[in-house]
Amino acid sequence: MANVTGSMLLPLMVWQDPYNVQSRIFLNEILQSIGIAVAQTLVLRDRFVKENWWFPLTIIGWVSGLTIVYFVPALSLRFQKQDLPSLPVLLADFAIIGLMAGIGQWQLLRRFRAGGLWLFASAIALSVSTLGLYLGYKLNSPALASCLQGATYGAITGLAMVKILRSPKLLPKPKLR
């Protein structure tokens, strides 16, 4: 629920913008990263020693992924000829964004035995959530696009987070003198 709310809250405020679909997707991802980071931070508070780092690490990772996707010509939404980018390009773009966001968040989750699962879950979840985004845009329903994307991302990462948080923490390695 946190990801659906975070996914829809900020992007729905700008759906009436005059930009083309590519600009909307890019702007949506910036706003969605903020919304999801806030929602996840609220849900995950008191779960980590440094839980206040979840928000900035999420934003840094997400923006890093967006930067890569924006400036690499083969992946960039800027260089697509059609208004709505092809599904394979979107899947690859969002896998990269998800991986970069996951790497940022993994900095807190690496202390759990199953923490590495997050790297895969984040990349796969954001990539698969593109199917909902694509369907929503094809049906000219931005609200449906955001809802489906958030629900898909939230379901996959939510299951992974439950698995990770239930796994034992790794003990610090003893220091040799």
C-alpha atoms as an extended CHARMM CRD file, in Angstrom:
* protein
*
       177  EXT
         1         1  MET       CA              0.0000000000        0.0000000000        0.0000000000  PROA      1               0.0000000000
         2         2  ALA       CA              2.8750000000        2.3610000000        0.7310000000  PROA      2               0.0000000000
         3         3  ASN       CA              4.2440000000        1.9750000000       -2.7800000000  PROA      3               0.0000000000
         4         4  VAL       CA              0.8430000000        2.4910000000       -4.4330000000  PROA      4               0.0000000000
         5         5  THR       CA              0.2760000000        5.6340000000       -2.3800000000  PROA      5               0.0000000000
         6         6  GLY       CA              3.7960000000        6.9050000000       -2.9280000000  PROA      6               0.0000000000
         7         7  SER       CA              3.6270000000        6.0130000000       -6.5770000000  PROA      7               0.0000000000
         8         8  MET       CA              0.4020000000        7.9090000000       -7.1920000000  PROA      8               0.0000000000
         9         9  LEU       CA              0.4960000000       10.8760000000       -4.8500000000  PROA      9               0.0000000000
        10        10  LEU       CA              3.0200000000       13.2320000000       -6.4310000000  PROA      10              0.0000000000
        11        11  PRO       CA              2.7800000000       12.1340000000      -10.0950000000  PROA      11              0.0000000000
        12        12  LEU       CA             -0.9750000000       12.7260000000      -10.1930000000  PROA      12              0.0000000000
        13        13  MET       CA             -0.3760000000       16.3750000000       -9.3500000000  PROA      13              0.0000000000
        14        14  VAL       CA              1.3810000000       16.9530000000      -12.6780000000  PROA      14              0.0000000000
        15        15  TRP       CA             -0.5590000000       14.8420000000      -15.1520000000  PROA      15              0.0000000000
        16        16  GLN       CA             -2.0530000000       17.8990000000      -16.8110000000  PROA      16              0.0000000000
        17        17  ASP       CA              1.3470000000       19.1640000000      -17.8810000000  PROA      17              0.0000000000
        18        18  PRO       CA              1.8240000000       20.1710000000      -21.5220000000  PROA      18              0.0000000000
        19        19  TYR       CA              4.7780000000       17.8550000000      -22.1300000000  PROA      19              0.0000000000
        20        20  ASN       CA              4.8480000000       14.7890000000      -24.3390000000  PROA      20              0.0000000000
        21        21  VAL       CA              4.6070000000       11.2590000000      -22.9520000000  PROA      21              0.0000000000
        22        22  GLN       CA              8.3950000000       10.8440000000      -22.7150000000  PROA      22              0.0000000000
        23        23  SER       CA              8.6680000000       13.9440000000      -20.5330000000  PROA      23              0.0000000000
        24        24  ARG       CA              5.7680000000       12.7540000000      -18.4150000000  PROA      24              0.0000000000
        25        25  ILE       CA              7.4450000000        9.3910000000      -17.8290000000  PROA      25              0.0000000000
        26        26  PHE       CA             10.6920000000       11.0980000000      -16.8100000000  PROA      26              0.0000000000
        27        27  LEU       CA              8.9170000000       13.6020000000      -14.5430000000  PROA      27              0.0000000000
        28        28  ASN       CA              6.7410000000       10.8050000000      -13.1610000000  PROA      28              0.0000000000
        29        29  GLU       CA              9.8260000000        8.8160000000      -12.1820000000  PROA      29              0.0000000000
        30        30  ILE       CA             11.3880000000       11.7670000000      -10.3870000000  PROA      30              0.0000000000
        31        31  LEU       CA              8.2110000000       12.4160000000       -8.4220000000  PROA      31              0.0000000000
        32        32  GLN       CA              7.5460000000        8.7220000000       -7.9190000000  PROA      32              0.0000000000
        33        33  SER       CA             10.9930000000        8.2520000000       -6.4060000000  PROA      33              0.0000000000
        34        34  ILE       CA             10.2140000000       10.9190000000       -3.8230000000  PROA      34              0.0000000000
        35        35  GLY       CA              6.7760000000        9.4890000000       -3.0690000000  PROA      35              0.0000000000
        36        36  ILE       CA              7.9970000000        5.9120000000       -2.7650000000  PROA      36              0.0000000000
        37        37  ALA       CA             11.0150000000        6.9520000000       -0.6820000000  PROA      37              0.0000000000
        38        38  VAL       CA              8.7580000000        8.8040000000        1.7730000000  PROA      38              0.0000000000
        39        39  ALA       CA              6.2490000000        5.9410000000        1.9420000000  PROA      39              0.0000000000
        40        40  GLN       CA              8.9320000000        3.2840000000        2.4100000000  PROA      40              0.0000000000
        41        41  THR       CA             10.6880000000        5.4070000000        5.0340000000  PROA      41              0.0000000000
        42        42  LEU       CA              7.4670000000        5.6510000000        7.0360000000  PROA      42              0.0000000000
        43        43  VAL       CA              6.7780000000        1.9190000000        6.7880000000  PROA      43              0.0000000000
        44        44  LEU       CA             10.3580000000        0.8770000000        7.5670000000  PROA      44              0.0000000000
        45        45  ARG       CA             10.9900000000        3.2400000000       10.4610000000  PROA      45              0.0000000000
        46        46  ASP       CA             12.3230000000        1.4610000000       13.5470000000  PROA      46              0.0000000000
        47        47  ARG       CA             13.5070000000       -1.4950000000       11.4470000000  PROA      47              0.0000000000
        48        48  PHE       CA             17.1510000000       -0.4470000000       11.0860000000  PROA      48              0.0000000000
        49        49  VAL       CA             19.7380000000        1.2150000000       13.2400000000  PROA      49              0.0000000000
        50        50  LYS       CA             20.1580000000        3.9550000000       10.6280000000  PROA      50              0.0000000000
        51        51  GLU       CA             16.6160000000        4.0420000000        9.2200000000  PROA      51              0.0000000000
        52        52  ASN       CA             16.8090000000        7.8030000000        8.6530000000  PROA      52              0.0000000000
        53        53  TRP       CA             19.2220000000        7.0270000000        5.7910000000  PROA      53              0.0000000000
        54        54  TRP       CA             16.5860000000        5.1220000000        3.7820000000  PROA      54              0.0000000000
        55        55  PHE       CA             15.1320000000        8.2700000000        2.1720000000  PROA      55              0.0000000000
        56        56  PRO       CA             18.4050000000        9.8650000000        0.9920000000  PROA      56              0.0000000000
        57        57  LEU       CA             19.8660000000        6.5410000000       -0.1730000000  PROA      57              0.0000000000
        58        58  THR       CA             16.6990000000        5.8180000000       -2.1570000000  PROA      58              0.0000000000
        59        59  ILE       CA             16.7170000000        9.2510000000       -3.7990000000  PROA      59              0.0000000000
        60        60  ILE       CA             20.4460000000        9.0880000000       -4.5880000000  PROA      60              0.0000000000
        61        61  GLY       CA             20.0750000000        5.6320000000       -6.1370000000  PROA      61              0.0000000000
        62        62  TRP       CA             16.9680000000        6.5360000000       -8.1210000000  PROA      62              0.0000000000
        63        63  VAL       CA             18.4850000000        9.7740000000       -9.4500000000  PROA      63              0.0000000000
        64        64  SER       CA             21.6860000000        7.9020000000      -10.3580000000  PROA      64              0.0000000000
        65        65  GLY       CA             19.6460000000        5.4100000000      -12.3630000000  PROA      65              0.0000000000
        66        66  LEU       CA             17.6680000000        8.1730000000      -14.0610000000  PROA      66              0.0000000000
        67        67  THR       CA             20.9140000000        9.9430000000      -14.9310000000  PROA      67              0.0000000000
        68        68  ILE       CA             22.3370000000        6.8100000000      -16.5560000000  PROA      68              0.0000000000
        69        69  VAL       CA             19.1340000000        6.2000000000      -18.4800000000  PROA      69              0.0000000000
        70        70  TYR       CA             18.8900000000        9.8270000000      -19.5510000000  PROA      70              0.0000000000
        71        71  PHE       CA             22.4260000000       10.1820000000      -20.8850000000  PROA      71              0.0000000000
        72        72  VAL       CA             23.0570000000        6.7800000000      -22.5120000000  PROA      72              0.0000000000
        73        73  PRO       CA             21.6960000000        7.2660000000      -26.0570000000  PROA      73              0.0000000000
        74        74  ALA       CA             20.5870000000        3.6590000000      -26.6130000000  PROA      74              0.0000000000
        75        75  LEU       CA             18.5090000000        3.7450000000      -23.4270000000  PROA      75              0.0000000000
        76        76  SER       CA             17.5020000000        7.3630000000      -23.3130000000  PROA      76              0.0000000000
        77        77  LEU       CA             13.8870000000        8.3460000000      -23.5710000000  PROA      77              0.0000000000
        78        78  ARG       CA             15.1200000000       11.5010000000      -25.3250000000  PROA      78              0.0000000000
        79        79  PHE       CA             16.2480000000        9.6590000000      -28.4490000000  PROA      79              0.0000000000
        80        80  GLN       CA             13.1330000000        7.5790000000      -29.0550000000  PROA      80              0.0000000000
        81        81  LYS       CA             11.3080000000        8.4370000000      -32.2740000000  PROA      81              0.0000000000
        82        82  GLN       CA              7.8010000000        7.5190000000      -31.1660000000  PROA      82              0.0000000000
        83        83  ASP       CA              5.8970000000        9.3130000000      -28.4280000000  PROA      83              0.0000000000
        84        84  LEU       CA              5.6970000000        6.2690000000      -26.1490000000  PROA      84              0.0000000000
        85        85  PRO       CA              9.0480000000        4.4250000000      -25.9730000000  PROA      85              0.0000000000
        86        86  SER       CA              9.0880000000        0.7590000000      -26.9130000000  PROA      86              0.0000000000
        87        87  LEU       CA              8.4630000000       -1.7670000000      -24.1710000000  PROA      87              0.0000000000
        88        88  PRO       CA             11.9560000000       -3.3720000000      -24.3610000000  PROA      88              0.0000000000
        89        89  VAL       CA             13.5860000000        0.0490000000      -23.9140000000  PROA      89              0.0000000000
        90        90  LEU       CA             11.3360000000        0.8190000000      -20.9370000000  PROA      90              0.0000000000
        91        91  LEU       CA             12.0500000000       -2.5940000000      -19.3730000000  PROA      91              0.0000000000
        92        92  ALA       CA             15.8060000000       -2.0520000000      -19.6760000000  PROA      92              0.0000000000
        93        93  ASP       CA             15.5940000000        1.5450000000      -18.4390000000  PROA      93              0.0000000000
        94        94  PHE       CA             13.5850000000        0.6470000000      -15.3830000000  PROA      94              0.0000000000
        95        95  ALA       CA             15.7800000000       -2.3590000000      -14.5700000000  PROA      95              0.0000000000
        96        96  ILE       CA             18.7580000000        0.0200000000      -14.4620000000  PROA      96              0.0000000000
        97        97  ILE       CA             16.8720000000        2.5490000000      -12.3320000000  PROA      97              0.0000000000
        98        98  GLY       CA             15.7030000000       -0.2400000000      -10.0140000000  PROA      98              0.0000000000
        99        99  LEU       CA             19.2080000000       -1.6440000000       -9.6880000000  PROA      99              0.0000000000
       100       100  MET       CA             20.6920000000        1.7520000000       -8.8480000000  PROA      100             0.0000000000
       101       101  ALA       CA             17.9500000000        2.4680000000       -6.2930000000  PROA      101             0.0000000000
       102       102  GLY       CA             18.4490000000       -1.0350000000       -4.9080000000  PROA      102             0.0000000000
       103       103  ILE       CA             22.1860000000       -0.5020000000       -4.5160000000  PROA      103             0.0000000000
       104       104  GLY       CA             21.5030000000        2.6370000000       -2.4980000000  PROA      104             0.0000000000
       105       105  GLN       CA             18.9620000000        0.9020000000       -0.2670000000  PROA      105             0.0000000000
       106       106  TRP       CA             21.1190000000       -2.2010000000        0.0430000000  PROA      106             0.0000000000
       107       107  GLN       CA             23.5990000000       -0.1290000000        2.0470000000  PROA      107             0.0000000000
       108       108  LEU       CA             21.1730000000       -0.5670000000        4.9580000000  PROA      108             0.0000000000
       109       109  LEU       CA             20.0120000000       -4.0920000000        4.0980000000  PROA      109             0.0000000000
       110       110  ARG       CA             23.4410000000       -5.6670000000        3.6460000000  PROA      110             0.0000000000
       111       111  ARG       CA             23.6040000000       -6.4320000000        7.3630000000  PROA      111             0.0000000000
       112       112  PHE       CA             20.8970000000       -9.0520000000        6.8730000000  PROA      112             0.0000000000
       113       113  ARG       CA             21.8080000000      -12.5150000000        5.6430000000  PROA      113             0.0000000000
       114       114  ALA       CA             19.2750000000      -12.2750000000        2.7850000000  PROA      114             0.0000000000
       115       115  GLY       CA             20.0990000000       -8.6170000000        2.0490000000  PROA      115             0.0000000000
       116       116  GLY       CA             21.5450000000       -9.4030000000       -1.3790000000  PROA      116             0.0000000000
       117       117  LEU       CA             18.0670000000      -10.4420000000       -2.4790000000  PROA      117             0.0000000000
       118       118  TRP       CA             17.1680000000       -6.7520000000       -2.4920000000  PROA      118             0.0000000000
       119       119  LEU       CA             19.4510000000       -6.0070000000       -5.4350000000  PROA      119             0.0000000000
       120       120  PHE       CA             17.5820000000       -8.4940000000       -7.6160000000  PROA      120             0.0000000000
       121       121  ALA       CA             14.1360000000       -7.6900000000       -6.2460000000  PROA      121             0.0000000000
       122       122  SER       CA             14.4780000000       -3.9510000000       -6.7610000000  PROA      122             0.0000000000
       123       123  ALA       CA             15.6890000000       -4.2490000000      -10.3620000000  PROA      123             0.0000000000
       124       124  ILE       CA             13.1480000000       -6.9150000000      -11.3100000000  PROA      124             0.0000000000
       125       125  ALA       CA             10.2720000000       -5.1670000000       -9.5300000000  PROA      125             0.0000000000
       126       126  LEU       CA             10.7810000000       -1.8050000000      -11.1890000000  PROA      126             0.0000000000
       127       127  SER       CA             11.3240000000       -3.4410000000      -14.5750000000  PROA      127             0.0000000000
       128       128  VAL       CA              8.1800000000       -5.5920000000      -14.3230000000  PROA      128             0.0000000000
       129       129  SER       CA              6.2000000000       -2.5990000000      -13.0330000000  PROA      129             0.0000000000
       130       130  THR       CA              6.8300000000       -1.0230000000      -16.4270000000  PROA      130             0.0000000000
       131       131  LEU       CA              4.1830000000       -3.3360000000      -17.8570000000  PROA      131             0.0000000000
       132       132  GLY       CA              1.5640000000       -1.5580000000      -15.7440000000  PROA      132             0.0000000000
       133       133  LEU       CA              2.9590000000        1.8250000000      -16.6850000000  PROA      133             0.0000000000
       134       134  TYR       CA              2.9110000000        0.9110000000      -20.3710000000  PROA      134             0.0000000000
       135       135  LEU       CA             -0.6490000000       -0.4300000000      -20.1880000000  PROA      135             0.0000000000
       136       136  GLY       CA             -1.8560000000        2.7030000000      -18.4050000000  PROA      136             0.0000000000
       137       137  TYR       CA             -0.3150000000        4.9650000000      -21.0210000000  PROA      137             0.0000000000
       138       138  LYS       CA             -1.7260000000        2.8590000000      -23.8670000000  PROA      138             0.0000000000
       139       139  LEU       CA             -5.1810000000        3.2660000000      -22.3100000000  PROA      139             0.0000000000
       140       140  ASN       CA             -4.5930000000        7.0180000000      -21.7670000000  PROA      140             0.0000000000
       141       141  SER       CA             -5.0350000000        6.6040000000      -18.0250000000  PROA      141             0.0000000000
       142       142  PRO       CA             -2.1350000000        8.1000000000      -16.0680000000  PROA      142             0.0000000000
       143       143  ALA       CA             -3.8220000000        7.2140000000      -12.7700000000  PROA      143             0.0000000000
       144       144  LEU       CA             -4.0670000000        3.5720000000      -13.8280000000  PROA      144             0.0000000000
       145       145  ALA       CA             -0.4290000000        3.6800000000      -14.9860000000  PROA      145             0.0000000000
       146       146  SER       CA              0.7860000000        4.9580000000      -11.6110000000  PROA      146             0.0000000000
       147       147  CYS       CA             -1.4420000000        2.5840000000       -9.6500000000  PROA      147             0.0000000000
       148       148  LEU       CA             -0.3970000000       -0.5140000000      -11.5970000000  PROA      148             0.0000000000
       149       149  GLN       CA              3.2580000000        0.4650000000      -11.4830000000  PROA      149             0.0000000000
       150       150  GLY       CA              3.1590000000        1.1030000000       -7.7300000000  PROA      150             0.0000000000
       151       151  ALA       CA              1.1850000000       -2.0610000000       -6.9780000000  PROA      151             0.0000000000
       152       152  THR       CA              3.5400000000       -4.2620000000       -8.9950000000  PROA      152             0.0000000000
       153       153  TYR       CA              6.6700000000       -2.6750000000       -7.5580000000  PROA      153             0.0000000000
       154       154  GLY       CA              5.2200000000       -2.7990000000       -4.0440000000  PROA      154             0.0000000000
       155       155  ALA       CA              4.1420000000       -6.4370000000       -4.2460000000  PROA      155             0.0000000000
       156       156  ILE       CA              7.5190000000       -7.6960000000       -5.4280000000  PROA      156             0.0000000000
       157       157  THR       CA              9.6800000000       -5.5290000000       -3.1740000000  PROA      157             0.0000000000
       158       158  GLY       CA              7.3060000000       -6.0340000000       -0.2510000000  PROA      158             0.0000000000
       159       159  LEU       CA              7.6970000000       -9.8080000000       -0.4200000000  PROA      159             0.0000000000
       160       160  ALA       CA             11.4590000000       -9.4320000000       -0.7060000000  PROA      160             0.0000000000
       161       161  MET       CA             11.5560000000       -7.0500000000        2.2610000000  PROA      161             0.0000000000
       162       162  VAL       CA              9.6030000000       -9.4900000000        4.4360000000  PROA      162             0.0000000000
       163       163  LYS       CA             12.0840000000      -12.2380000000        3.5350000000  PROA      163             0.0000000000
       164       164  ILE       CA             15.0630000000       -9.9580000000        4.2380000000  PROA      164             0.0000000000
       165       165  LEU       CA             13.8130000000       -8.5980000000        7.5570000000  PROA      165             0.0000000000
       166       166  ARG       CA             13.0090000000      -12.1120000000        8.7900000000  PROA      166             0.0000000000
       167       167  SER       CA             16.5100000000      -13.3290000000        7.9820000000  PROA      167             0.0000000000
       168       168  PRO       CA             19.1350000000      -13.1850000000       10.7320000000  PROA      168             0.0000000000
       169       169  LYS       CA             21.5080000000      -10.2670000000       10.9060000000  PROA      169             0.0000000000
       170       170  LEU       CA             25.1140000000      -10.8940000000       10.0800000000  PROA      170             0.0000000000
       171       171  LEU       CA             27.4240000000      -10.4460000000       13.0140000000  PROA      171             0.0000000000
       172       172  PRO       CA             30.2930000000       -8.0110000000       12.6040000000  PROA      172             0.0000000000
       173       173  LYS       CA             33.6000000000       -9.6380000000       11.8130000000  PROA      173             0.0000000000
       174       174  PRO       CA             35.9630000000       -9.7070000000       14.7820000000  PROA      174             0.0000000000
       175       175  LYS       CA             38.8610000000       -7.3040000000       14.4470000000  PROA      175             0.0000000000
       176       176  LEU       CA             42.2860000000       -8.8720000000       14.4120000000  PROA      176             0.0000000000
       177       177  ARG       CA             44.9860000000       -7.2100000000       16.4390000000  PROA      177             0.0000000000
